[in-house]
Amino acid sequence: MMNCPECETDLDIEENEVDEGEVVSCPECGSDFEVITANPIELKPVDEEEYEEDDVKVEAEADDGDDS
Ligand SMILES: [Zn+2]
């Protein structure tokens, strides 16, 4: 039995069902965890930082009031 480190939902995985390096997803919170060691199961949150989030929000500061 393994619980989600994030929301503690029962992930329903057994030690003999997963391999090291495998990624399991929590059906409840959607978090992905990589199996570091299979026996005992040790999970590491998968950082989904592969996609670049370089959304530069250009906030055009409209300075309309000329005299204030
Ligand atoms: Zn979870």
N, CA, C, O and the ligand as a Tripos MOL2 file, in Angstrom:
@<TRIPOS>MOLECULE
protein
  273   271    69     0     0
PROTEIN
NO_CHARGES

@<TRIPOS>ATOM
      1 N           0.8500   -1.2060    0.0000 N.3       1 MET1
      2 CA          0.0000    0.0000    0.0000 C.3       1 MET1
      3 C           0.8790    1.2470    0.0000 C.2       1 MET1
      4 O           1.8870    1.3200    0.7020 O.2       1 MET1
      5 N           0.4870    2.1790   -0.7680 N.am      2 MET2
      6 CA          1.2760    3.4070   -0.8470 C.3       2 MET2
      7 C           0.3170    4.5760   -0.9170 C.2       2 MET2
      8 O          -0.6490    4.5700   -1.6800 O.2       2 MET2
      9 N           0.6020    5.5630   -0.1160 N.am      3 ASN3
     10 CA         -0.2580    6.7360   -0.1550 C.3       3 ASN3
     11 C           0.4150    7.8760   -0.8880 C.2       3 ASN3
     12 O           1.6380    8.0130   -0.8750 O.2       3 ASN3
     13 N          -0.3910    8.6760   -1.5140 N.am      4 CYS4
     14 CA          0.1090    9.8380   -2.2200 C.3       4 CYS4
     15 C           0.7420   10.8080   -1.2230 C.2       4 CYS4
     16 O           0.1020   11.1990   -0.2470 O.2       4 CYS4
     17 N           1.9830   11.1930   -1.4610 N.am      5 PRO5
     18 CA          2.6390   12.1370   -0.5590 C.3       5 PRO5
     19 C           1.9410   13.4910   -0.5250 C.2       5 PRO5
     20 O           2.0930   14.2580    0.4250 O.2       5 PRO5
     21 N           1.1940   13.7650   -1.5500 N.am      6 GLU6
     22 CA          0.5510   15.0640   -1.6350 C.3       6 GLU6
     23 C          -0.7860   15.0930   -0.9080 C.2       6 GLU6
     24 O          -1.0170   15.9470   -0.0520 O.2       6 GLU6
     25 N          -1.6450   14.1750   -1.2440 N.am      7 CYS7
     26 CA         -2.9940   14.2390   -0.6900 C.3       7 CYS7
     27 C          -3.3380   12.9940    0.1310 C.2       7 CYS7
     28 O          -4.4440   12.8680    0.6570 O.2       7 CYS7
     29 N          -2.3620   12.0710    0.2310 N.am      8 GLU8
     30 CA         -2.5150   10.8740    1.0440 C.3       8 GLU8
     31 C          -3.6250    9.9430    0.5700 C.2       8 GLU8
     32 O          -4.1420    9.1230    1.3290 O.2       8 GLU8
     33 N          -3.9740   10.0920   -0.6960 N.am      9 THR9
     34 CA         -4.8950    9.1290   -1.2830 C.3       9 THR9
     35 C          -4.1650    7.8110   -1.5080 C.2       9 THR9
     36 O          -2.9870    7.7960   -1.8650 O.2       9 THR9
     37 N          -4.8580    6.7320   -1.3010 N.am     10 ASP10
     38 CA         -4.2580    5.4310   -1.5370 C.3      10 ASP10
     39 C          -3.9680    5.2540   -3.0180 C.2      10 ASP10
     40 O          -4.8820    5.1890   -3.8400 O.2      10 ASP10
     41 N          -2.6930    5.1770   -3.3430 N.am     11 LEU11
     42 CA         -2.3120    5.0630   -4.7490 C.3      11 LEU11
     43 C          -2.5170    3.6570   -5.2810 C.2      11 LEU11
     44 O          -2.4790    3.4320   -6.4910 O.2      11 LEU11
     45 N          -2.7320    2.7220   -4.3880 N.am     12 ASP12
     46 CA         -3.0370    1.3600   -4.7860 C.3      12 ASP12
     47 C          -1.9310    0.7330   -5.6340 C.2      12 ASP12
     48 O          -2.2030    0.0960   -6.6520 O.2      12 ASP12
     49 N          -0.7040    0.9160   -5.2140 N.am     13 ILE13
     50 CA          0.4010    0.2400   -5.8900 C.3      13 ILE13
     51 C           1.1340   -0.6350   -4.8760 C.2      13 ILE13
     52 O           1.2330   -0.3020   -3.6950 O.2      13 ILE13
     53 N           1.6300   -1.7280   -5.3550 N.am     14 GLU14
     54 CA          2.3520   -2.6470   -4.4800 C.3      14 GLU14
     55 C           3.8330   -2.6290   -4.8540 C.2      14 GLU14
     56 O           4.2220   -2.2400   -5.9550 O.2      14 GLU14
     57 N           4.6240   -3.0580   -3.9050 N.am     15 GLU15
     58 CA          6.0670   -3.0120   -4.1260 C.3      15 GLU15
     59 C           6.4980   -3.8580   -5.3140 C.2      15 GLU15
     60 O           7.4620   -3.5310   -6.0060 O.2      15 GLU15
     61 N           5.7800   -4.9360   -5.5410 N.am     16 ASN16
     62 CA          6.1840   -5.8100   -6.6420 C.3      16 ASN16
     63 C           5.5160   -5.4160   -7.9620 C.2      16 ASN16
     64 O           5.6510   -6.1040   -8.9740 O.2      16 ASN16
     65 N           4.8150   -4.3240   -7.9280 N.am     17 GLU17
     66 CA          4.1280   -3.9000   -9.1600 C.3      17 GLU17
     67 C           4.8390   -2.7570   -9.8650 C.2      17 GLU17
     68 O           4.5420   -2.4470  -11.0180 O.2      17 GLU17
     69 N           5.7680   -2.1410   -9.1730 N.am     18 VAL18
     70 CA          6.4290   -0.9920   -9.7760 C.3      18 VAL18
     71 C           7.9280   -1.2430   -9.9030 C.2      18 VAL18
     72 O           8.5190   -2.0210   -9.1530 O.2      18 VAL18
     73 N           8.5080   -0.5710  -10.8560 N.am     19 ASP19
     74 CA          9.9450   -0.6470  -11.0400 C.3      19 ASP19
     75 C          10.5540    0.7060  -10.7330 C.2      19 ASP19
     76 O           9.8970    1.7460  -10.7960 O.2      19 ASP19
     77 N          11.8220    0.6560  -10.4020 N.am     20 GLU20
     78 CA         12.5170    1.9150  -10.1860 C.3      20 GLU20
     79 C          12.5040    2.7330  -11.4730 C.2      20 GLU20
     80 O          12.7180    2.2060  -12.5640 O.2      20 GLU20
     81 N          12.2560    3.9960  -11.3250 N.am     21 GLY21
     82 CA         12.2230    4.8580  -12.4900 C.3      21 GLY21
     83 C          10.8410    5.0020  -13.0680 C.2      21 GLY21
     84 O          10.5930    5.8560  -13.9190 O.2      21 GLY21
     85 N           9.9340    4.1540  -12.5990 N.am     22 GLU22
     86 CA          8.5740    4.2480  -13.0900 C.3      22 GLU22
     87 C           7.8950    5.4900  -12.5240 C.2      22 GLU22
     88 O           8.2070    5.9370  -11.4200 O.2      22 GLU22
     89 N           6.9840    6.0250  -13.2810 N.am     23 VAL23
     90 CA          6.2640    7.2000  -12.8170 C.3      23 VAL23
     91 C           4.8170    6.8190  -12.5620 C.2      23 VAL23
     92 O           4.1390    6.2760  -13.4350 O.2      23 VAL23
     93 N           4.3630    7.1060  -11.3730 N.am     24 VAL24
     94 CA          2.9720    6.8330  -11.0360 C.3      24 VAL24
     95 C           2.2430    8.1460  -10.8550 C.2      24 VAL24
     96 O           2.8100    9.1390  -10.4000 O.2      24 VAL24
     97 N           0.9970    8.1280  -11.2150 N.am     25 SER25
     98 CA          0.1970    9.3320  -11.0890 C.3      25 SER25
     99 C          -0.8650    9.1240  -10.0330 C.2      25 SER25
    100 O          -1.4470    8.0450   -9.9250 O.2      25 SER25
    101 N          -1.1100   10.1390   -9.2720 N.am     26 CYS26
    102 CA         -2.1720   10.0760   -8.2870 C.3      26 CYS26
    103 C          -3.4890   10.4040   -8.9740 C.2      26 CYS26
    104 O          -3.6300   11.4610   -9.5880 O.2      26 CYS26
    105 N          -4.4450    9.5000   -8.8700 N.am     27 PRO27
    106 CA         -5.7350    9.7310   -9.5290 C.3      27 PRO27
    107 C          -6.5180   10.8550   -8.8640 C.2      27 PRO27
    108 O          -7.4500   11.4120   -9.4450 O.2      27 PRO27
    109 N          -6.1340   11.1690   -7.6650 N.am     28 GLU28
    110 CA         -6.8930   12.1610   -6.9130 C.3      28 GLU28
    111 C          -6.4200   13.5860   -7.1930 C.2      28 GLU28
    112 O          -7.2170   14.4480   -7.5640 O.2      28 GLU28
    113 N          -5.1350   13.8290   -7.0160 N.am     29 CYS29
    114 CA         -4.6400   15.2010   -7.1740 C.3      29 CYS29
    115 C          -3.8600   15.3880   -8.4660 C.2      29 CYS29
    116 O          -3.4780   16.5060   -8.8110 O.2      29 CYS29
    117 N          -3.6220   14.2810   -9.1860 N.am     30 GLY30
    118 CA         -2.9920   14.4020  -10.4920 C.3      30 GLY30
    119 C          -1.4920   14.5690  -10.4390 C.2      30 GLY30
    120 O          -0.8580   14.8000  -11.4690 O.2      30 GLY30
    121 N          -0.9130   14.4570   -9.2560 N.am     31 SER31
    122 CA          0.5300   14.6100   -9.1470 C.3      31 SER31
    123 C           1.2420   13.3730   -9.6700 C.2      31 SER31
    124 O           0.7630   12.2480   -9.5210 O.2      31 SER31
    125 N           2.3860   13.6020  -10.2830 N.am     32 ASP32
    126 CA          3.1830   12.4900  -10.7700 C.3      32 ASP32
    127 C           4.3580   12.2530   -9.8330 C.2      32 ASP32
    128 O           4.9920   13.1910   -9.3490 O.2      32 ASP32
    129 N           4.6290   10.9820   -9.5900 N.am     33 PHE33
    130 CA          5.7400   10.6500   -8.7170 C.3      33 PHE33
    131 C           6.5990    9.5880   -9.3670 C.2      33 PHE33
    132 O           6.1060    8.6070   -9.9240 O.2      33 PHE33
    133 N           7.9030    9.8120   -9.2800 N.am     34 GLU34
    134 CA          8.8210    8.8290   -9.8190 C.3      34 GLU34
    135 C           9.2200    7.8680   -8.7120 C.2      34 GLU34
    136 O           9.4770    8.2710   -7.5780 O.2      34 GLU34
    137 N           9.2660    6.5970   -9.0620 N.am     35 VAL35
    138 CA          9.6620    5.5830   -8.0950 C.3      35 VAL35
    139 C          11.1830    5.5740   -7.9910 C.2      35 VAL35
    140 O          11.8830    5.1740   -8.9210 O.2      35 VAL35
    141 N          11.6740    6.0190   -6.8510 N.am     36 ILE36
    142 CA         13.1180    6.0590   -6.6530 C.3      36 ILE36
    143 C          13.6360    4.6720   -6.3140 C.2      36 ILE36
    144 O          14.5640    4.1640   -6.9440 O.2      36 ILE36
    145 N          13.0230    4.0740   -5.3120 N.am     37 THR37
    146 CA         13.3430    2.6920   -4.9830 C.3      37 THR37
    147 C          12.0440    1.9030   -4.9090 C.2      37 THR37
    148 O          11.0130    2.4100   -4.4680 O.2      37 THR37
    149 N          12.1150    0.6630   -5.3450 N.am     38 ALA38
    150 CA         10.9020   -0.1390   -5.4310 C.3      38 ALA38
    151 C          10.6160   -0.9070   -4.1440 C.2      38 ALA38
    152 O           9.4760   -1.2780   -3.8660 O.2      38 ALA38
    153 N          11.6470   -1.1340   -3.3820 N.am     39 ASN39
    154 CA         11.4610   -1.9220   -2.1610 C.3      39 ASN39
    155 C          12.3640   -1.4400   -1.0420 C.2      39 ASN39
    156 O          13.5380   -1.8090   -1.0270 O.2      39 ASN39
    157 N          11.8920   -0.6540   -0.1250 N.am     40 PRO40
    158 CA         10.5000   -0.1880   -0.0600 C.3      40 PRO40
    159 C          10.2550    0.9260   -1.0690 C.2      40 PRO40
    160 O          11.1900    1.5710   -1.5420 O.2      40 PRO40
    161 N           9.0250    1.1350   -1.3800 N.am     41 ILE41
    162 CA          8.6820    2.1520   -2.3640 C.3      41 ILE41
    163 C           9.0010    3.5430   -1.8370 C.2      41 ILE41
    164 O           8.5790    3.9510   -0.7540 O.2      41 ILE41
    165 N           9.7540    4.2360   -2.6460 N.am     42 GLU42
    166 CA         10.0590    5.6080   -2.2950 C.3      42 GLU42
    167 C           9.7320    6.4740   -3.4910 C.2      42 GLU42
    168 O          10.2000    6.2250   -4.6020 O.2      42 GLU42
    169 N           8.9390    7.4720   -3.2600 N.am     43 LEU43
    170 CA          8.4860    8.2880   -4.3710 C.3      43 LEU43
    171 C           9.0930    9.6760   -4.3270 C.2      43 LEU43
    172 O           9.3390   10.2480   -3.2650 O.2      43 LEU43
    173 N           9.3230   10.1880   -5.5090 N.am     44 LYS44
    174 CA          9.8240   11.5500   -5.6130 C.3      44 LYS44
    175 C           8.9120   12.3190   -6.5550 C.2      44 LYS44
    176 O           8.6280   11.8520   -7.6570 O.2      44 LYS44
    177 N           8.4600   13.4630   -6.1470 N.am     45 PRO45
    178 CA          7.6010   14.2530   -7.0320 C.3      45 PRO45
    179 C           8.3210   14.5860   -8.3310 C.2      45 PRO45
    180 O           9.4890   14.9750   -8.3310 O.2      45 PRO45
    181 N           7.6180   14.4290   -9.4140 N.am     46 VAL46
    182 CA          8.2050   14.7480  -10.7120 C.3      46 VAL46
    183 C           7.9840   16.2210  -11.0010 C.2      46 VAL46
    184 O           6.8590   16.7170  -11.0520 O.2      46 VAL46
    185 N           9.0850   16.8810  -11.1840 N.am     47 ASP47
    186 CA          8.9640   18.2990  -11.5100 C.3      47 ASP47
    187 C           8.6760   18.4660  -12.9870 C.2      47 ASP47
    188 O           9.4680   18.0850  -13.8480 O.2      47 ASP47
    189 N           7.5460   19.0340  -13.2460 N.am     48 GLU48
    190 CA          7.1900   19.2280  -14.6520 C.3      48 GLU48
    191 C           7.6460   20.5950  -15.1190 C.2      48 GLU48
    192 O           6.8490   21.4780  -15.4370 O.2      48 GLU48
    193 N           8.9480   20.7310  -15.1480 N.am     49 GLU49
    194 CA          9.4870   22.0280  -15.5440 C.3      49 GLU49
    195 C          10.1130   21.9430  -16.9290 C.2      49 GLU49
    196 O          10.9820   22.7380  -17.2890 O.2      49 GLU49
    197 N           9.6570   20.9740  -17.6860 N.am     50 GLU50
    198 CA         10.2460   20.8070  -19.0010 C.3      50 GLU50
    199 C           9.7270   21.8450  -19.9840 C.2      50 GLU50
    200 O          10.4470   22.3180  -20.8630 O.2      50 GLU50
    201 N           8.4940   22.1730  -19.8130 N.am     51 TYR51
    202 CA          7.9720   23.2130  -20.6810 C.3      51 TYR51
    203 C           8.3340   24.5770  -20.1180 C.2      51 TYR51
    204 O           8.2840   24.8120  -18.9110 O.2      51 TYR51
    205 N           8.6930   25.4470  -21.0100 N.am     52 GLU52
    206 CA          9.1270   26.7450  -20.5410 C.3      52 GLU52
    207 C           7.9400   27.6500  -20.2700 C.2      52 GLU52
    208 O           7.0400   27.8160  -21.0930 O.2      52 GLU52
    209 N           7.9800   28.2090  -19.1120 N.am     53 GLU53
    210 CA          6.8860   29.0960  -18.7560 C.3      53 GLU53
    211 C           7.3440   30.5440  -18.8120 C.2      53 GLU53
    212 O           7.1550   31.3360  -17.8880 O.2      53 GLU53
    213 N           7.9450   30.8340  -19.9320 N.am     54 ASP54
    214 CA          8.4770   32.1850  -20.0640 C.3      54 ASP54
    215 C           7.4650   33.1140  -20.6970 C.2      54 ASP54
    216 O           7.7460   33.8240  -21.6630 O.2      54 ASP54
    217 N           6.3120   33.0840  -20.1340 N.am     55 ASP55
    218 CA          5.2760   33.9620  -20.6430 C.3      55 ASP55
    219 C           5.4720   35.3570  -20.0790 C.2      55 ASP55
    220 O           4.9900   35.6890  -18.9970 O.2      55 ASP55
    221 N           6.1630   36.1290  -20.8120 N.am     56 VAL56
    222 CA          6.4210   37.4850  -20.3310 C.3      56 VAL56
    223 C           5.1830   38.3380  -20.5550 C.2      56 VAL56
    224 O           4.8190   38.6960  -21.6750 O.2      56 VAL56
    225 N           4.5760   38.6330  -19.4550 N.am     57 LYS57
    226 CA          3.3800   39.4430  -19.5670 C.3      57 LYS57
    227 C           3.7580   40.9200  -19.6410 C.2      57 LYS57
    228 O           4.1770   41.5370  -18.6620 O.2      57 LYS57
    229 N           3.5960   41.4350  -20.8070 N.am     58 VAL58
    230 CA          3.9000   42.8460  -20.9810 C.3      58 VAL58
    231 C           2.6810   43.6560  -20.5780 C.2      58 VAL58
    232 O           1.7110   43.7920  -21.3230 O.2      58 VAL58
    233 N           2.7730   44.1740  -19.3960 N.am     59 GLU59
    234 CA          1.6430   44.9640  -18.9480 C.3      59 GLU59
    235 C           1.8280   46.4240  -19.3510 C.2      59 GLU59
    236 O           2.5630   47.1980  -18.7380 O.2      59 GLU59
    237 N           1.1400   46.7280  -20.3820 N.am     60 ALA60
    238 CA          1.2020   48.1010  -20.8650 C.3      60 ALA60
    239 C           0.5460   49.0220  -19.8610 C.2      60 ALA60
    240 O          -0.6750   49.0530  -19.7040 O.2      60 ALA60
    241 N           1.3870   49.7560  -19.2000 N.am     61 GLU61
    242 CA          0.8500   50.6760  -18.2100 C.3      61 GLU61
    243 C           0.3670   51.9520  -18.8780 C.2      61 GLU61
    244 O           1.1300   52.8560  -19.2160 O.2      61 GLU61
    245 N          -0.9120   51.9650  -19.0420 N.am     62 ALA62
    246 CA         -1.4900   53.1260  -19.7030 C.3      62 ALA62
    247 C          -1.5340   54.3150  -18.7540 C.2      62 ALA62
    248 O          -2.3890   54.4160  -17.8740 O.2      62 ALA62
    249 N          -0.6180   55.1720  -18.9610 N.am     63 ASP63
    250 CA         -0.6000   56.3840  -18.1450 C.3      63 ASP63
    251 C          -1.3990   57.4560  -18.8570 C.2      63 ASP63
    252 O          -0.8890   58.2360  -19.6620 O.2      63 ASP63
    253 N          -2.6350   57.4540  -18.5310 N.am     64 ASP64
    254 CA         -3.5110   58.3540  -19.2690 C.3      64 ASP64
    255 C          -3.6540   59.7270  -18.6230 C.2      64 ASP64
    256 O          -3.7590   60.7500  -19.3010 O.2      64 ASP64
    257 N          -3.6550   59.7170  -17.3340 N.am     65 GLY65
    258 CA         -3.8470   61.0210  -16.6730 C.3      65 GLY65
    259 C          -2.6130   61.8890  -16.7650 C.2      65 GLY65
    260 O          -1.6110   61.6210  -16.1020 O.2      65 GLY65
    261 N          -2.6750   62.9150  -17.5720 N.am     66 ASP66
    262 CA         -1.4800   63.7330  -17.7370 C.3      66 ASP66
    263 C          -1.2600   64.7230  -16.5960 C.2      66 ASP66
    264 O          -0.1230   65.0020  -16.2140 O.2      66 ASP66
    265 N          -2.3270   65.2330  -16.0740 N.am     67 ASP67
    266 CA         -2.0950   66.1370  -14.9490 C.3      67 ASP67
    267 C          -2.8410   65.6650  -13.6990 C.2      67 ASP67
    268 O          -4.0650   65.7730  -13.6170 O.2      67 ASP67
    269 N          -2.1050   65.1500  -12.7470 N.am     68 SER68
    270 CA         -2.7490   64.7230  -11.5320 C.3      68 SER68
    271 C          -1.8090   64.8150  -10.3340 C.2      68 SER68
    272 O          -2.2010   64.4860   -9.2150 O.2      68 SER68
    273 ZN         -2.5690   12.7970   -4.5610 Zn       69 ZN69
@<TRIPOS>BOND
     1     1     2 1
     2     2     3 1
     3     3     4 2
     4     3     5 am
     5     5     6 1
     6     6     7 1
     7     7     8 2
     8     7     9 am
     9     9    10 1
    10    10    11 1
    11    11    12 2
    12    11    13 am
    13    13    14 1
    14    14    15 1
    15    15    16 2
    16    15    17 am
    17    17    18 1
    18    18    19 1
    19    19    20 2
    20    19    21 am
    21    21    22 1
    22    22    23 1
    23    23    24 2
    24    23    25 am
    25    25    26 1
    26    26    27 1
    27    27    28 2
    28    27    29 am
    29    29    30 1
    30    30    31 1
    31    31    32 2
    32    31    33 am
    33    33    34 1
    34    34    35 1
    35    35    36 2
    36    35    37 am
    37    37    38 1
    38    38    39 1
    39    39    40 2
    40    39    41 am
    41    41    42 1
    42    42    43 1
    43    43    44 2
    44    43    45 am
    45    45    46 1
    46    46    47 1
    47    47    48 2
    48    47    49 am
    49    49    50 1
    50    50    51 1
    51    51    52 2
    52    51    53 am
    53    53    54 1
    54    54    55 1
    55    55    56 2
    56    55    57 am
    57    57    58 1
    58    58    59 1
    59    59    60 2
    60    59    61 am
    61    61    62 1
    62    62    63 1
    63    63    64 2
    64    63    65 am
    65    65    66 1
    66    66    67 1
    67    67    68 2
    68    67    69 am
    69    69    70 1
    70    70    71 1
    71    71    72 2
    72    71    73 am
    73    73    74 1
    74    74    75 1
    75    75    76 2
    76    75    77 am
    77    77    78 1
    78    78    79 1
    79    79    80 2
    80    79    81 am
    81    81    82 1
    82    82    83 1
    83    83    84 2
    84    83    85 am
    85    85    86 1
    86    86    87 1
    87    87    88 2
    88    87    89 am
    89    89    90 1
    90    90    91 1
    91    91    92 2
    92    91    93 am
    93    93    94 1
    94    94    95 1
    95    95    96 2
    96    95    97 am
    97    97    98 1
    98    98    99 1
    99    99   100 2
   100    99   101 am
   101   101   102 1
   102   102   103 1
   103   103   104 2
   104   103   105 am
   105   105   106 1
   106   106   107 1
   107   107   108 2
   108   107   109 am
   109   109   110 1
   110   110   111 1
   111   111   112 2
   112   111   113 am
   113   113   114 1
   114   114   115 1
   115   115   116 2
   116   115   117 am
   117   117   118 1
   118   118   119 1
   119   119   120 2
   120   119   121 am
   121   121   122 1
   122   122   123 1
   123   123   124 2
   124   123   125 am
   125   125   126 1
   126   126   127 1
   127   127   128 2
   128   127   129 am
   129   129   130 1
   130   130   131 1
   131   131   132 2
   132   131   133 am
   133   133   134 1
   134   134   135 1
   135   135   136 2
   136   135   137 am
   137   137   138 1
   138   138   139 1
   139   139   140 2
   140   139   141 am
   141   141   142 1
   142   142   143 1
   143   143   144 2
   144   143   145 am
   145   145   146 1
   146   146   147 1
   147   147   148 2
   148   147   149 am
   149   149   150 1
   150   150   151 1
   151   151   152 2
   152   151   153 am
   153   153   154 1
   154   154   155 1
   155   155   156 2
   156   155   157 am
   157   157   158 1
   158   158   159 1
   159   159   160 2
   160   159   161 am
   161   161   162 1
   162   162   163 1
   163   163   164 2
   164   163   165 am
   165   165   166 1
   166   166   167 1
   167   167   168 2
   168   167   169 am
   169   169   170 1
   170   170   171 1
   171   171   172 2
   172   171   173 am
   173   173   174 1
   174   174   175 1
   175   175   176 2
   176   175   177 am
   177   177   178 1
   178   178   179 1
   179   179   180 2
   180   179   181 am
   181   181   182 1
   182   182   183 1
   183   183   184 2
   184   183   185 am
   185   185   186 1
   186   186   187 1
   187   187   188 2
   188   187   189 am
   189   189   190 1
   190   190   191 1
   191   191   192 2
   192   191   193 am
   193   193   194 1
   194   194   195 1
   195   195   196 2
   196   195   197 am
   197   197   198 1
   198   198   199 1
   199   199   200 2
   200   199   201 am
   201   201   202 1
   202   202   203 1
   203   203   204 2
   204   203   205 am
   205   205   206 1
   206   206   207 1
   207   207   208 2
   208   207   209 am
   209   209   210 1
   210   210   211 1
   211   211   212 2
   212   211   213 am
   213   213   214 1
   214   214   215 1
   215   215   216 2
   216   215   217 am
   217   217   218 1
   218   218   219 1
   219   219   220 2
   220   219   221 am
   221   221   222 1
   222   222   223 1
   223   223   224 2
   224   223   225 am
   225   225   226 1
   226   226   227 1
   227   227   228 2
   228   227   229 am
   229   229   230 1
   230   230   231 1
   231   231   232 2
   232   231   233 am
   233   233   234 1
   234   234   235 1
   235   235   236 2
   236   235   237 am
   237   237   238 1
   238   238   239 1
   239   239   240 2
   240   239   241 am
   241   241   242 1
   242   242   243 1
   243   243   244 2
   244   243   245 am
   245   245   246 1
   246   246   247 1
   247   247   248 2
   248   247   249 am
   249   249   250 1
   250   250   251 1
   251   251   252 2
   252   251   253 am
   253   253   254 1
   254   254   255 1
   255   255   256 2
   256   255   257 am
   257   257   258 1
   258   258   259 1
   259   259   260 2
   260   259   261 am
   261   261   262 1
   262   262   263 1
   263   263   264 2
   264   263   265 am
   265   265   266 1
   266   266   267 1
   267   267   268 2
   268   267   269 am
   269   269   270 1
   270   270   271 1
   271   271   272 2
@<TRIPOS>SUBSTRUCTURE
     1 MET1         2 RESIDUE 1 A MET
     2 MET2         6 RESIDUE 1 A MET
     3 ASN3        10 RESIDUE 1 A ASN
     4 CYS4        14 RESIDUE 1 A CYS
     5 PRO5        18 RESIDUE 1 A PRO
     6 GLU6        22 RESIDUE 1 A GLU
     7 CYS7        26 RESIDUE 1 A CYS
     8 GLU8        30 RESIDUE 1 A GLU
     9 THR9        34 RESIDUE 1 A THR
    10 ASP10       38 RESIDUE 1 A ASP
    11 LEU11       42 RESIDUE 1 A LEU
    12 ASP12       46 RESIDUE 1 A ASP
    13 ILE13       50 RESIDUE 1 A ILE
    14 GLU14       54 RESIDUE 1 A GLU
    15 GLU15       58 RESIDUE 1 A GLU
    16 ASN16       62 RESIDUE 1 A ASN
    17 GLU17       66 RESIDUE 1 A GLU
    18 VAL18       70 RESIDUE 1 A VAL
    19 ASP19       74 RESIDUE 1 A ASP
    20 GLU20       78 RESIDUE 1 A GLU
    21 GLY21       82 RESIDUE 1 A GLY
    22 GLU22       86 RESIDUE 1 A GLU
    23 VAL23       90 RESIDUE 1 A VAL
    24 VAL24       94 RESIDUE 1 A VAL
    25 SER25       98 RESIDUE 1 A SER
    26 CYS26      102 RESIDUE 1 A CYS
    27 PRO27      106 RESIDUE 1 A PRO
    28 GLU28      110 RESIDUE 1 A GLU
    29 CYS29      114 RESIDUE 1 A CYS
    30 GLY30      118 RESIDUE 1 A GLY
    31 SER31      122 RESIDUE 1 A SER
    32 ASP32      126 RESIDUE 1 A ASP
    33 PHE33      130 RESIDUE 1 A PHE
    34 GLU34      134 RESIDUE 1 A GLU
    35 VAL35      138 RESIDUE 1 A VAL
    36 ILE36      142 RESIDUE 1 A ILE
    37 THR37      146 RESIDUE 1 A THR
    38 ALA38      150 RESIDUE 1 A ALA
    39 ASN39      154 RESIDUE 1 A ASN
    40 PRO40      158 RESIDUE 1 A PRO
    41 ILE41      162 RESIDUE 1 A ILE
    42 GLU42      166 RESIDUE 1 A GLU
    43 LEU43      170 RESIDUE 1 A LEU
    44 LYS44      174 RESIDUE 1 A LYS
    45 PRO45      178 RESIDUE 1 A PRO
    46 VAL46      182 RESIDUE 1 A VAL
    47 ASP47      186 RESIDUE 1 A ASP
    48 GLU48      190 RESIDUE 1 A GLU
    49 GLU49      194 RESIDUE 1 A GLU
    50 GLU50      198 RESIDUE 1 A GLU
    51 TYR51      202 RESIDUE 1 A TYR
    52 GLU52      206 RESIDUE 1 A GLU
    53 GLU53      210 RESIDUE 1 A GLU
    54 ASP54      214 RESIDUE 1 A ASP
    55 ASP55      218 RESIDUE 1 A ASP
    56 VAL56      222 RESIDUE 1 A VAL
    57 LYS57      226 RESIDUE 1 A LYS
    58 VAL58      230 RESIDUE 1 A VAL
    59 GLU59      234 RESIDUE 1 A GLU
    60 ALA60      238 RESIDUE 1 A ALA
    61 GLU61      242 RESIDUE 1 A GLU
    62 ALA62      246 RESIDUE 1 A ALA
    63 ASP63      250 RESIDUE 1 A ASP
    64 ASP64      254 RESIDUE 1 A ASP
    65 GLY65      258 RESIDUE 1 A GLY
    66 ASP66      262 RESIDUE 1 A ASP
    67 ASP67      266 RESIDUE 1 A ASP
    68 SER68      270 RESIDUE 1 A SER
    69 ZN69       273 GROUP 0 **** ****
